[in-house]
Every structure is written in C-alpha cells, then in structure tokens.
C-alpha cells in the first residue's frame, strides 16, 4: 500500500499517514496527474506538471492538460487534502502547512501563499524527484505571476475567493509561465542536444541552480566597461532605476543604483531577461510595459522600455526601467536608446524596420523556389566571402582563442546578413528565443558589405557569438579538468563611487550545455538533480529533506521583516542566492560511471561531472585547477566591473 508523507513546515520532519483510504487516493492521483495517460498532453510537453489554484480549489494555471472539468476535480482534491492536514490536531499542535507528498514514484510538492496554492507534480520520468528543485520551480512560478500582476492579487482573493484570475492573466502570462518553466528542464530527446548556436543562448537549469546570470562571453573587459560608461552618460536621470544591455537571455552589462538594498536580486533579473529575451515583437518594435519586480517591491509596478539595437546580427537589446510611466519618460528612454544605437555605429530603428520589411518579402519570394531542407543557416561571419584569415578553421594558425580577445574590438567589420522573420509584428510571448531562430540568408550584395561600418563593440559581439568560438573556449576548460560538464558560479562586487565596492553582489554563471554523453532528458535531469544535492551539501552539510526544510524555515524567519517583497514566500531562492558559509568540497559517485564534484570557496562555486575512472582526490585537484583558470579569465568571461549610477 502506498504511503503518503506530509512534511510539516514547523517540524521539518516526515509524518506518515497510513490508512485504508490511501490506495484509492493514490490511484486517482495516478490517473489524473500522469502526463503519459493524459490524452490532451501535447507530445512536446516536458518537466513536472505545475498547477496554480486558488484557496477555493479553483484551477488558475495548469502546465500540462486541458480538460478543465478533470483538473477542477483534481484541484478540489488537493485543497481538501491540504485542509485536512491543517485541521489535524496532534498531541501538542497541528502539523502546519503540507509541504510534500511521496506516493510511490509520484512526488507532489506544495507552495502555499496567502490566497494561492502552487503544486508541482512529478512522476519520476517527466520531472525531477528532487524536492528542493521542484520547490524552486514553484517559487519562480509564483514570482512570474507577481511579475505581471503584483501581489495585489492576494487581496483580490481574500475579498473574493471565487474570483477567476484567468481573466486578468491572459495568453501572455500563460505563455511566459511556460517559457520560464521550460528553462528548468532539458528538451525532449527528439529536439536534439547537440552543441549548436542555439545551445549557447541560454544554459537554462544552471542559471537557476547557481542563482547566477549568464553573460555574453568572451568580451574585451575595456570594451564592456566602455559600454557601461556609455549607459551611465546617456541614460542617467532622476527617474532611471536600471539600465541593461542583453542578448536573448544573456547579460552584456547592467547599471544599478549604488544602494545595495535597491539593487536587483538574481531572481528578478531572471524574470526580466526571460520576458524580454523571448519577445519576438522586440525585433522591430519599441515596447513600453509595466513590470513588478517581486524581490524589489512586489506591491506595485515599475515601467520597462525595451528596444532591439541590432536585430539583424546580434539581437543586442536595451532595457531601461523607471518608476515613472509618463509619456515624457518614454520619450526620454527613446532618445537615450537612439543615442546608444548611434554611438555603437548601428543604423536608426526606422532604417532597420525598412530593411527587415524588404528583406522579409525578398526572402519569402526566394524560398518558394528553393525547397532544400536545411536546419542550420549560415552565420554572416562564417561566409567564405567575409571570413578573415585570422578566424579560419586551421587550429595551428588560429592560436589561443582567449589571447586574441583583447584585439577583437579592432577586427575587421563583418558583412551584414538580413534576418527576415515572418512574425515581426507579433507581440505575443514566444516559446522560442528570437536570437537563436533568426534565419540568415547566404548572399549579401556588394552595397551591403560596403555599408558595414559597425563599431568595435558590435564587431566584438559578432565574434563572441560565433558557435565555433564558443565551442572552442568551452572545450579548453573541459579538457583542463578532464570533465564532460561543469557549471561555475562567480560572485562579483558591484562598484560604487570612486571605484569602491558596494555591499551588493552580481552573481554570474558560466558553463557548457549538457550534451554527449547525456543525450536524453532523463540523463540530463539526473545530472541537475545531483548538482542540486551537492549544492545543499555545501551550504547545509546535508542534502536531506529535513535539513533543507529546517534551513528554509530559517530564511523565512530572516526575510519576514522585509515589507513589499515576496522573499518570505521564496526561501529556496534566498538559500541558493546566498553564498556557502564555509569553504568545502563534496563529491558523489554513482553507478561506477560518473564522478560528481562540488567545490566552493570565497566568491565561487563549481559543479563538475568527470569519468568514474578519475579518483575523487584527483578529480578535486582537476576541479581546483579549473577554478584557478576561470578566476584568472574572470575579466573576459564575466561582467567583472558592474557599475552603479554613481560610478
């Protein structure tokens, strides 16, 4: 008979509930919650099912499944189970809020807020069996809802528990929730896992595991610093809070307030970059929209201006955030974006719109006569007619990649490719990232090549984004540690006035995508689960569920005094964002196949996978050597000098 375990928030211990009714409940759950038995589940669905429901048991969002009647019954069952646990009186006190249920291979994790309940359901095949990892997904899901609607939704449900929140959410919020959750899980095996240009656009799970932001690399530090100074000179104003340059979901640079309490948490940065990086309408449209940053201030909106500075080649976009939603503020940001675009040597937005419109028509006409099946469009910098001899494929003549980065800003300007996209005007959230799926035609006119006068920074970005460039750099680090995969976290102080450091940190991450030999979703998910266990070991000394919940209780108590923030509802985010208290090493060896190593010290963490033939002591030494190399290359790989408005 299956046993259901309810983890109490107060005790952090498993309280087993065994009775005759358990079998029928688990049977019902198996038929409802299993993604494989749900006829309406699309074949591409992956990861655990995530449900948002009101205190009245009404479904608001269901990640997998479209049968509303079926899920209404299931949500009522979940809320009834929660109410029974809350009403249970033991010898001394009640059990408190239910945290999770383990029933055979089924793991159900709960996140309870004032008026909303979020549930993650994993059957072991389509989702993680790591409770902390599922909890983190629920916290980000809740944060995404607040990002769009603010925490005023709690007041709405307290006044009217039967209110249908779906009328406020709309398709954009639904799609943004799915985009966010998809980043936690590897793609289906039929989507492929080979290293490609798209693989480098986002490392997905590693950014959440390390609570770090992925940066565009490699970039000359002087060039990156100069563009940060350009943002300060151009965008600084009384109403400007944050300024970012991003490519997809990767950060180029950011300027923040000097007060550490006013600087962005990593989770808020993730929400901003996921939303902006997956907006297809950003290519040719300036967007002005309200956002709520849950860890900054969950009670109200800020207003974000976004514009793609270089939609043709790099997808470089600017994001400016203010507390002022006036038309005048929009004009100020519009003017600032134009100034930045001009200083980078990029054409005005109106010119880009015309070029893209004409190119889209031309490309649509030409493809009607060309029915060849191809999956990889050529990159303008890889065309034979434009490739400089310094960047050819002859490894003997190329020399060290990293040694050439400092000179990349002075490289020859590459030819321009046109990036047609049939749905440029669509403002709906997209399940794909616009940068990685922009088709680039092979041919370019002589006039186009003669007009290519990009500045050194844009040229450096083009070179940095080359798939061959990225692959070679990552392989160098993998070979150094004899590893098949790693993810690295680096904590860097934000610079205040006169070059002094503030107390704020900008946490960044770096590493290759999971690829061969982890060729299927299940094997990739196992790696992330083990990394999560190693992370808890480094922070807490143990990865047990009880230890984890005890730590979350402490973070909730610590954050309970923070008004205007959802930090109290997101302790797992706070736990992972905090650096480990002590320096340490931990490892795990399973199935005599792989050795997993976790290593941390001041301002860094590393998680790596090595062959089991490597002994733990040797593997630790290899990883330490890798850390020294990564820290030595910090200025090239990361935003090593994050600035404030007073810098």
C-alpha positions as CSV (number, residue, x, y, z in Angstrom):
1,X,0.0,0.0,0.0
2,X,1.5,3.4,-0.9
3,X,2.4,5.6,1.9
4,X,1.8,9.4,1.7
5,X,4.3,11.5,3.6
6,X,3.4,15.0,4.7
7,X,6.3,17.2,5.6
8,X,5.3,19.8,8.3
9,X,6.6,23.3,8.0
10,X,7.0,23.5,11.7
11,X,8.9,20.3,12.3
12,X,10.6,19.7,9.0
13,X,10.0,16.0,9.6
14,X,8.1,13.4,7.7
15,X,4.8,12.5,9.2
16,X,3.5,9.4,7.6
17,X,-0.3,9.0,7.2
18,X,-1.3,5.4,6.5
19,X,-5.0,4.4,6.3
20,X,-7.3,2.5,4.1
21,X,-8.2,5.5,2.0
22,X,-4.6,6.0,0.8
23,X,-4.9,3.4,-2.0
24,X,-7.9,5.0,-3.7
25,X,-6.5,8.5,-3.4
26,X,-3.2,7.4,-5.0
27,X,-5.0,5.5,-7.7
28,X,-7.0,8.7,-8.5
29,X,-3.8,10.8,-8.5
30,X,-2.0,8.4,-10.8
31,X,-4.7,8.5,-13.4
32,X,-5.0,12.3,-13.2
33,X,-1.5,13.5,-12.7
34,X,0.4,11.2,-15.0
35,X,1.3,13.1,-18.2
36,X,1.6,9.9,-20.2
37,X,-2.1,8.9,-19.6
38,X,-3.5,12.4,-20.4
39,X,-4.7,12.3,-23.9
40,X,-4.7,16.1,-24.2
41,X,-1.0,16.4,-23.3
42,X,1.0,17.6,-26.3
43,X,3.9,15.3,-27.3
44,X,6.4,18.1,-26.7
45,X,5.5,18.6,-23.0
46,X,8.3,18.0,-20.6
47,X,9.1,18.5,-17.0
48,X,6.8,18.3,-14.0
49,X,3.2,19.4,-14.1
50,X,2.7,22.7,-12.3
51,X,-0.7,23.9,-11.1
52,X,-1.8,27.2,-9.6
53,X,-5.1,27.1,-7.7
54,X,-7.0,29.5,-5.5
55,X,-7.8,28.9,-1.9
56,X,-11.3,27.8,-3.0
57,X,-9.7,25.0,-5.1
58,X,-10.3,26.7,-8.5
59,X,-7.6,26.0,-11.1
60,X,-5.9,29.1,-12.4
61,X,-3.0,27.6,-14.4
62,X,-2.2,24.0,-15.5
63,X,1.1,23.4,-17.3
64,X,0.1,20.1,-18.8
65,X,-3.5,19.1,-19.5
66,X,-6.5,21.0,-21.0
67,X,-9.5,19.1,-19.6
68,X,-10.9,21.8,-17.3
69,X,-13.5,19.6,-15.6
70,X,-10.9,16.9,-14.8
71,X,-8.5,19.4,-13.3
72,X,-11.2,21.2,-11.4
73,X,-11.8,17.9,-9.6
74,X,-8.1,17.3,-9.0
75,X,-7.6,20.8,-7.6
76,X,-10.5,20.4,-5.3
77,X,-8.9,17.1,-4.1
78,X,-5.6,18.9,-3.5
79,X,-7.1,21.7,-1.5
80,X,-9.2,19.2,0.5
81,X,-6.1,17.3,1.4
82,X,-4.3,20.5,2.5
83,X,-7.3,21.5,4.6
84,X,-7.3,18.0,6.3
85,X,-3.6,18.3,7.2
86,X,-4.2,21.9,8.6
87,X,-7.1,20.7,10.7
88,X,-5.3,17.7,12.1
89,X,-4.6,18.1,15.9
90,X,-1.8,16.1,17.3
91,X,-0.8,15.7,20.9
92,X,0.8,19.2,21.1
93,X,-0.1,21.1,17.9
94,X,-1.2,20.8,14.3
95,X,1.2,19.6,11.6
96,X,1.2,23.0,9.9
97,X,1.1,23.5,6.1
98,X,1.6,20.4,4.0
99,X,4.9,20.6,2.1
100,X,5.0,17.4,0.0
101,X,3.6,14.0,-0.6
102,X,5.6,11.0,-1.7
103,X,3.4,8.2,-3.1
104,X,5.5,5.5,-4.9
105,X,7.2,7.3,-7.9
106,X,4.8,10.2,-7.6
107,X,6.2,13.3,-5.8
108,X,3.9,16.3,-5.1
109,X,5.3,19.5,-3.7
110,X,3.2,22.4,-2.4
111,X,3.9,26.1,-2.1
112,X,1.3,27.9,0.0
113,X,0.9,31.7,-0.1
114,X,-1.8,33.8,1.4
115,X,-4.5,33.0,-1.1
116,X,-2.8,30.9,-3.8
117,X,-1.5,27.4,-3.7
118,X,1.0,26.1,-6.2
119,X,1.6,22.4,-6.8
120,X,4.4,20.6,-8.7
121,X,3.7,17.0,-9.6
122,X,6.5,14.7,-10.9
123,X,6.1,11.1,-11.8
124,X,9.9,10.4,-12.0
125,X,10.0,10.2,-15.7
126,X,8.9,13.6,-16.8
127,X,10.1,15.6,-13.9
128,X,12.7,15.8,-11.1
129,X,12.5,13.7,-8.0
130,X,14.4,16.4,-6.1
131,X,12.1,18.1,-3.7
132,X,14.2,21.3,-3.4
133,X,14.4,21.6,-7.2
134,X,10.6,21.3,-7.5
135,X,10.2,23.9,-4.8
136,X,12.4,26.3,-6.6
137,X,10.3,25.9,-9.7
138,X,7.2,26.8,-7.8
139,X,8.8,29.9,-6.3
140,X,9.8,31.1,-9.7
141,X,6.3,30.4,-11.0
142,X,4.8,32.4,-8.2
143,X,7.3,35.2,-8.8
144,X,6.3,35.2,-12.5
145,X,2.7,35.7,-11.6
146,X,3.6,38.6,-9.3
147,X,5.9,40.0,-12.1
148,X,2.8,40.5,-14.2
149,X,0.0,41.2,-11.7
150,X,1.7,42.4,-8.4
151,X,0.8,40.9,-5.0
152,X,-2.5,42.8,-5.1
153,X,-3.9,39.5,-6.4
154,X,-3.7,38.2,-2.8
155,X,-6.1,41.0,-1.7
156,X,-8.4,40.2,-4.5
157,X,-8.7,36.6,-3.4
158,X,-9.0,37.4,0.2
159,X,-12.1,39.6,-0.6
160,X,-13.5,37.2,-3.3
161,X,-12.1,33.6,-3.1
162,X,-14.1,32.5,-6.1
163,X,-12.6,35.2,-8.4
164,X,-11.4,33.8,-11.7
165,X,-7.8,35.1,-12.1
166,X,-7.6,33.8,-15.6
167,X,-9.5,36.9,-16.8
168,X,-6.5,39.0,-15.7
169,X,-3.7,36.7,-16.8
170,X,-4.5,36.3,-20.5
171,X,-2.4,34.4,-23.0
172,X,0.8,36.4,-22.4
173,X,1.1,35.4,-18.8
174,X,0.3,31.8,-19.6
175,X,3.0,31.7,-22.3
176,X,5.5,33.5,-20.0
177,X,4.9,30.9,-17.3
178,X,5.6,28.1,-19.7
179,X,8.7,29.8,-21.1
180,X,10.1,30.1,-17.6
181,X,9.3,26.5,-16.6
182,X,10.8,25.1,-19.8
183,X,14.2,26.5,-18.8
184,X,14.3,24.3,-15.8
185,X,14.1,21.1,-17.8
186,X,16.1,19.6,-20.7
187,X,14.4,19.4,-24.1
188,X,12.8,16.2,-25.3
189,X,15.3,13.8,-26.9
190,X,13.8,14.4,-30.4
191,X,14.6,18.1,-30.1
192,X,18.3,17.2,-30.1
193,X,21.1,18.1,-27.7
194,X,24.0,18.7,-30.0
195,X,26.1,21.8,-29.4
196,X,24.9,24.5,-31.8
197,X,24.4,28.2,-31.9
198,X,21.1,27.9,-30.1
199,X,22.6,25.9,-27.3
200,X,24.7,28.9,-26.2
201,X,21.9,31.3,-25.9
202,X,20.8,30.0,-22.5
203,X,22.1,27.4,-20.2
204,X,18.7,27.0,-18.6
205,X,18.9,25.0,-15.4
206,X,22.5,26.1,-14.5
207,X,21.4,29.7,-14.1
208,X,18.8,28.6,-11.5
209,X,21.0,26.1,-9.8
210,X,23.8,28.7,-9.2
211,X,21.4,31.6,-8.8
212,X,23.6,33.4,-11.4
213,X,23.1,35.4,-14.6
214,X,24.7,34.1,-17.8
215,X,26.8,36.7,-19.5
216,X,27.8,37.1,-23.1
217,X,31.4,35.9,-23.5
218,X,34.2,36.3,-24.4
219,X,34.4,40.1,-24.4
220,X,37.3,42.5,-24.0
221,X,36.8,44.0,-20.5
222,X,37.7,47.5,-21.7
223,X,35.0,47.3,-24.3
224,X,32.5,46.1,-21.9
225,X,33.4,48.8,-19.4
226,X,33.2,51.5,-22.1
227,X,29.6,50.4,-23.0
228,X,28.7,50.5,-19.3
229,X,30.0,54.1,-19.1
230,X,28.0,54.9,-22.2
231,X,24.8,53.8,-20.5
232,X,25.7,55.9,-17.4
233,X,26.3,59.0,-19.5
234,X,23.3,58.5,-21.8
235,X,20.6,57.1,-19.5
236,X,21.3,58.6,-16.1
237,X,18.3,60.5,-14.7
238,X,16.3,61.1,-11.6
239,X,13.7,58.5,-12.7
240,X,16.0,55.9,-14.2
241,X,16.5,52.9,-11.9
242,X,18.2,50.2,-14.1
243,X,19.8,50.0,-17.5
244,X,20.7,46.7,-19.2
245,X,22.1,45.5,-22.4
246,X,21.1,41.9,-23.2
247,X,21.2,39.4,-26.0
248,X,18.4,36.9,-25.6
249,X,18.5,35.8,-22.0
250,X,22.2,36.6,-21.6
251,X,23.6,39.8,-20.0
252,X,26.1,42.1,-21.6
253,X,26.1,44.8,-18.9
254,X,23.9,46.4,-16.3
255,X,23.9,49.7,-14.3
256,X,22.1,49.8,-11.0
257,X,21.6,52.2,-8.0
258,X,24.5,52.4,-5.6
259,X,22.4,51.4,-2.6
260,X,22.7,47.6,-2.2
261,X,19.1,47.3,-1.0
262,X,17.9,48.8,-4.2
263,X,19.9,46.5,-6.5
264,X,18.3,43.6,-8.3
265,X,18.1,40.1,-6.9
266,X,19.2,37.4,-9.4
267,X,15.6,36.0,-9.5
268,X,14.3,39.4,-10.6
269,X,16.9,39.6,-13.3
270,X,15.9,36.2,-14.5
271,X,12.3,37.3,-14.8
272,X,13.2,40.4,-16.8
273,X,15.6,38.7,-19.2
274,X,13.2,35.7,-19.8
275,X,10.4,38.1,-20.6
276,X,12.4,40.4,-22.8
277,X,14.6,37.7,-24.4
278,X,11.5,35.8,-25.6
279,X,9.6,38.7,-27.2
280,X,9.5,38.4,-31.0
281,X,7.9,41.8,-31.3
282,X,11.0,43.4,-29.9
283,X,12.9,43.0,-33.1
284,X,11.3,45.9,-34.8
285,X,9.1,47.5,-32.1
286,X,9.8,49.6,-29.0
287,X,8.0,48.1,-26.1
288,X,6.8,50.1,-23.0
289,X,5.2,47.9,-20.4
290,X,4.6,47.6,-16.7
291,X,6.6,45.0,-14.6
292,X,6.6,44.1,-11.0
293,X,9.9,43.0,-9.6
294,X,8.9,40.6,-6.8
295,X,12.1,40.8,-4.7
296,X,12.5,44.5,-5.3
297,X,8.9,45.6,-4.5
298,X,6.0,43.3,-5.0
299,X,3.3,45.9,-4.2
300,X,3.5,48.0,-7.4
301,X,4.7,48.4,-10.9
302,X,7.8,49.7,-12.5
303,X,7.9,50.5,-16.2
304,X,10.3,49.0,-18.7
305,X,11.3,50.3,-22.1
306,X,12.9,47.9,-24.5
307,X,14.3,48.2,-28.0
308,X,16.4,45.9,-30.1
309,X,19.5,47.9,-31.1
310,X,20.8,45.3,-33.6
311,X,18.0,43.0,-34.8
312,X,20.0,41.9,-37.9
313,X,23.1,40.3,-36.5
314,X,23.4,40.1,-32.7
315,X,20.0,40.7,-31.3
316,X,21.5,43.3,-28.8
317,X,18.7,44.9,-26.9
318,X,18.5,47.7,-24.4
319,X,16.2,47.6,-21.3
320,X,15.6,50.8,-19.3
321,X,13.4,50.7,-16.1
322,X,11.8,53.5,-14.3
323,X,9.2,54.2,-11.7
324,X,7.7,56.9,-13.9
325,X,5.1,55.8,-16.5
326,X,4.6,59.2,-18.2
327,X,4.8,59.8,-21.9
328,X,7.7,62.1,-21.2
329,X,9.7,59.3,-19.6
330,X,9.0,57.1,-22.7
331,X,10.4,59.9,-24.9
332,X,13.5,60.2,-22.6
333,X,14.2,56.5,-22.9
334,X,13.5,56.5,-26.7
335,X,16.1,59.3,-27.1
336,X,18.6,57.5,-24.9
337,X,18.2,54.3,-26.9
338,X,18.8,56.2,-30.1
339,X,21.9,57.8,-28.7
340,X,23.3,54.4,-27.6
341,X,22.5,53.0,-31.0
342,X,24.3,55.8,-32.8
343,X,27.4,55.5,-30.5
344,X,27.6,51.8,-31.4
345,X,27.6,52.6,-35.1
346,X,24.2,51.0,-35.7
347,X,21.6,52.3,-38.1
348,X,18.5,54.1,-36.8
349,X,15.5,51.9,-35.9
350,X,13.4,53.3,-38.8
351,X,16.1,52.2,-41.3
352,X,16.3,48.7,-39.7
353,X,12.5,48.3,-40.0
354,X,12.5,49.2,-43.7
355,X,15.4,46.8,-44.3
356,X,13.8,44.0,-42.4
357,X,10.5,44.5,-44.1
358,X,12.0,44.5,-47.6
359,X,14.2,41.5,-46.7
360,X,11.3,39.5,-45.4
361,X,9.4,40.0,-48.7
362,X,12.5,39.1,-50.7
363,X,13.3,36.1,-48.6
364,X,9.7,34.8,-48.7
365,X,9.8,35.1,-52.5
366,X,13.1,33.3,-52.9
367,X,12.3,30.4,-50.6
368,X,9.3,29.5,-52.7
369,X,11.8,28.4,-55.4
370,X,14.2,26.7,-53.0
371,X,12.8,23.6,-51.3
372,X,16.1,22.2,-50.0
373,X,15.9,21.0,-46.4
374,X,18.4,22.7,-44.1
375,X,18.5,23.1,-40.4
376,X,21.5,25.5,-39.9
377,X,21.5,28.9,-41.5
378,X,25.0,30.2,-42.3
379,X,26.3,33.0,-40.0
380,X,27.5,36.1,-41.8
381,X,30.9,35.8,-40.2
382,X,31.2,32.3,-41.4
383,X,30.6,33.0,-45.0
384,X,33.6,32.3,-47.2
385,X,33.5,35.7,-48.8
386,X,33.7,37.5,-45.4
387,X,35.8,35.3,-43.2
388,X,39.0,36.8,-42.2
389,X,42.1,34.6,-42.3
390,X,42.7,35.1,-38.6
391,X,39.5,33.2,-37.8
392,X,39.6,30.2,-40.2
393,X,39.3,26.6,-39.0
394,X,43.0,25.9,-39.1
395,X,43.8,25.4,-35.4
396,X,47.5,25.7,-36.0
397,X,47.2,29.2,-37.3
398,X,44.4,30.3,-35.0
399,X,46.4,30.2,-31.8
400,X,44.8,30.6,-28.4
401,X,41.3,32.0,-28.5
402,X,41.4,33.8,-25.2
403,X,44.7,35.5,-26.2
404,X,43.0,37.1,-29.2
405,X,40.0,38.5,-27.3
406,X,41.8,41.8,-26.3
407,X,42.3,42.5,-30.0
408,X,38.8,41.6,-31.1
409,X,37.4,45.1,-30.8
410,X,39.7,46.2,-33.7
411,X,38.8,43.4,-36.0
412,X,37.5,44.0,-39.5
413,X,33.9,44.6,-39.8
414,X,31.9,41.7,-41.0
415,X,29.3,41.7,-43.7
416,X,25.7,42.2,-42.8
417,X,23.2,39.4,-43.2
418,X,19.5,40.2,-43.3
419,X,17.3,38.4,-40.7
420,X,13.8,38.0,-42.0
421,X,11.1,36.9,-39.6
422,X,7.5,36.3,-40.8
423,X,6.0,37.3,-37.4
424,X,7.9,40.5,-36.6
425,X,4.8,42.4,-35.5
426,X,3.5,39.7,-33.2
427,X,3.6,41.0,-29.6
428,X,2.6,37.6,-28.1
429,X,5.2,35.8,-26.0
430,X,7.1,33.2,-28.0
431,X,8.2,29.7,-26.9
432,X,11.4,30.3,-28.9
433,X,14.1,32.8,-28.5
434,X,14.2,35.3,-31.3
435,X,18.0,35.4,-31.5
436,X,18.6,31.7,-31.9
437,X,15.9,31.2,-34.5
438,X,16.6,34.1,-36.9
439,X,17.2,32.7,-40.4
440,X,20.2,34.4,-42.1
441,X,20.4,34.2,-45.9
442,X,23.7,33.3,-47.5
443,X,24.0,36.0,-50.1
444,X,24.8,39.7,-49.5
445,X,25.1,42.4,-52.0
446,X,28.3,44.4,-52.5
447,X,26.5,47.5,-51.4
448,X,25.6,45.9,-48.1
449,X,29.2,44.9,-47.4
450,X,30.4,48.4,-48.2
451,X,27.9,49.9,-45.8
452,X,29.0,47.6,-42.9
453,X,30.7,50.1,-40.6
454,X,30.0,48.6,-37.2
455,X,31.8,49.9,-34.2
456,X,34.4,47.8,-32.3
457,X,31.9,46.7,-29.6
458,X,29.3,45.3,-32.1
459,X,32.2,43.7,-34.0
460,X,33.4,42.1,-30.8
461,X,29.9,40.8,-30.1
462,X,29.6,39.2,-33.5
463,X,32.9,37.4,-33.0
464,X,31.9,36.3,-29.5
465,X,28.7,34.8,-30.6
466,X,30.2,32.6,-33.2
467,X,29.3,29.0,-32.4
468,X,32.8,27.8,-33.2
469,X,34.3,30.4,-30.9
470,X,32.1,29.4,-28.0
471,X,32.7,25.7,-28.5
472,X,36.5,26.0,-28.6
473,X,36.6,28.1,-25.5
474,X,34.4,25.7,-23.5
475,X,36.3,22.7,-24.7
476,X,39.5,24.2,-23.5
477,X,38.1,24.4,-20.0
478,X,36.6,20.9,-20.1
479,X,39.9,19.5,-21.2
480,X,41.7,21.3,-18.4
481,X,39.6,19.5,-15.8
482,X,39.2,16.2,-17.7
483,X,35.5,16.8,-17.3
484,X,32.5,16.2,-19.5
485,X,30.5,19.0,-18.0
486,X,30.7,21.8,-15.4
487,X,28.8,24.9,-14.2
488,X,30.6,27.7,-12.4
489,X,29.3,30.5,-10.2
490,X,31.2,33.7,-9.7
491,X,30.2,36.4,-7.2
492,X,31.4,39.9,-8.1
493,X,31.0,43.1,-6.1
494,X,29.1,45.9,-7.7
495,X,31.3,49.0,-8.0
496,X,30.2,52.2,-6.2
497,X,31.6,55.7,-6.4
498,X,35.3,56.4,-6.8
499,X,35.9,52.7,-7.7
500,X,34.9,51.5,-4.2
501,X,32.9,48.3,-3.9
502,X,29.3,48.3,-2.6
503,X,28.0,45.5,-0.4
504,X,25.9,44.3,-3.3
505,X,26.9,41.3,-5.4
506,X,26.2,40.5,-9.0
507,X,26.2,36.7,-9.2
508,X,27.1,35.2,-12.7
509,X,27.4,31.7,-14.0
510,X,29.3,30.0,-16.8
511,X,29.5,26.6,-18.3
512,X,28.8,24.5,-21.4
513,X,25.4,23.0,-22.2
514,X,24.8,19.4,-21.3
515,X,25.4,17.3,-24.4
516,X,27.1,14.0,-25.2
517,X,27.1,11.6,-23.5
518,X,24.0,12.9,-21.7
519,X,21.8,12.7,-24.8
520,X,18.4,12.2,-23.4
521,X,16.2,14.3,-21.0
522,X,16.3,11.7,-18.2
523,X,20.1,11.5,-18.0
524,X,20.4,15.3,-18.1
525,X,17.8,15.7,-15.4
526,X,19.8,13.3,-13.2
527,X,22.9,15.5,-13.6
528,X,21.0,18.6,-12.4
529,X,19.4,16.7,-9.5
530,X,22.9,15.6,-8.3
531,X,24.3,19.1,-8.7
532,X,21.4,20.3,-6.5
533,X,22.2,17.7,-3.9
534,X,25.9,18.8,-3.9
535,X,24.8,22.5,-3.6
536,X,22.8,21.7,-0.5
537,X,25.7,19.7,1.0
538,X,28.0,22.6,0.6
539,X,25.5,25.0,2.2
540,X,23.9,22.9,4.8
541,X,26.2,19.9,5.3
542,X,23.4,17.6,4.2
543,X,21.0,17.2,1.3
544,X,18.3,15.5,3.3
545,X,14.7,16.9,3.0
546,X,14.6,17.5,6.7
547,X,17.7,19.6,6.7
548,X,16.5,21.5,3.7
549,X,13.2,22.5,5.3
550,X,14.8,23.5,8.5
551,X,17.0,25.9,6.5
552,X,14.1,27.2,4.6
553,X,12.3,28.0,7.9
554,X,15.3,30.0,9.0
555,X,15.3,32.0,5.8
556,X,11.6,32.7,6.1
557,X,12.1,34.0,9.6
558,X,15.0,36.1,8.4
559,X,13.0,37.6,5.5
560,X,9.7,38.1,7.3
561,X,10.6,41.7,8.2
562,X,11.1,42.6,4.5
563,X,8.0,44.5,3.6
564,X,7.0,44.9,-0.1
565,X,8.8,41.8,-1.1
566,X,7.9,38.1,-1.6
567,X,11.2,36.9,-0.1
568,X,9.3,35.3,2.7
569,X,7.4,33.2,0.2
570,X,10.6,32.2,-1.7
571,X,13.1,30.9,0.8
572,X,14.7,28.5,-1.7
573,X,15.6,31.4,-3.9
574,X,17.2,33.1,-0.9
575,X,19.1,29.9,0.0
576,X,20.6,29.4,-3.4
577,X,21.4,33.1,-3.8
578,X,23.4,33.2,-0.6
579,X,27.0,32.0,-0.8
580,X,28.0,28.9,1.3
581,X,29.2,29.8,4.8
582,X,32.3,27.7,4.6
583,X,34.8,26.6,2.0
584,X,34.3,23.0,1.2
585,X,34.5,20.0,-1.2
586,X,31.9,17.3,-1.7
587,X,31.5,14.5,-4.2
588,X,29.2,11.7,-5.2
589,X,29.9,8.6,-7.3
590,X,27.1,6.6,-8.7
591,X,26.8,3.5,-10.9
592,X,30.6,3.4,-11.2
593,X,30.2,5.6,-14.3
594,X,30.5,9.2,-13.3
595,X,32.1,11.2,-10.5
596,X,30.3,14.4,-9.5
597,X,32.3,17.0,-7.6
598,X,31.1,20.2,-5.8
599,X,33.7,22.7,-4.8
600,X,33.2,26.2,-3.3
601,X,35.3,29.0,-1.8
602,X,35.3,32.7,-1.5
603,X,33.2,34.2,-4.3
604,X,32.9,30.9,-6.3
605,X,31.2,27.6,-6.7
606,X,31.9,24.8,-9.2
607,X,29.9,21.6,-10.0
608,X,31.5,19.2,-12.4
609,X,31.0,15.7,-13.9
610,X,34.1,13.6,-14.5
611,X,34.5,9.9,-15.6
612,X,34.4,7.5,-12.7
613,X,37.9,6.3,-13.6
614,X,39.1,9.5,-12.0
615,X,39.6,9.1,-8.3
616,X,37.9,11.7,-6.0
617,X,41.1,13.2,-4.8
618,X,42.4,13.6,-8.4
619,X,39.0,14.9,-9.5
620,X,39.1,17.5,-6.8
621,X,42.5,18.6,-7.9
622,X,41.4,18.9,-11.5
623,X,38.4,21.0,-10.5
624,X,40.6,23.2,-8.4
625,X,42.9,23.8,-11.4
626,X,39.8,24.7,-13.4
627,X,38.7,27.2,-10.8
628,X,42.0,28.9,-10.9
629,X,41.9,29.2,-14.6
630,X,38.3,30.5,-14.6
631,X,39.1,33.1,-11.9
632,X,42.1,34.1,-13.9
633,X,39.9,34.7,-17.0
634,X,37.2,36.4,-15.0
635,X,37.5,39.8,-16.8
636,X,36.9,38.1,-20.2
637,X,34.2,35.7,-19.2
638,X,32.1,37.8,-16.9
639,X,30.9,41.3,-16.3
640,X,33.9,41.9,-13.9
641,X,33.2,45.6,-13.2
642,X,29.4,46.0,-12.7
643,X,28.8,49.8,-12.2
644,X,26.3,52.0,-10.5
645,X,24.9,55.4,-11.5
646,X,27.5,56.9,-9.1
647,X,30.5,55.0,-10.5
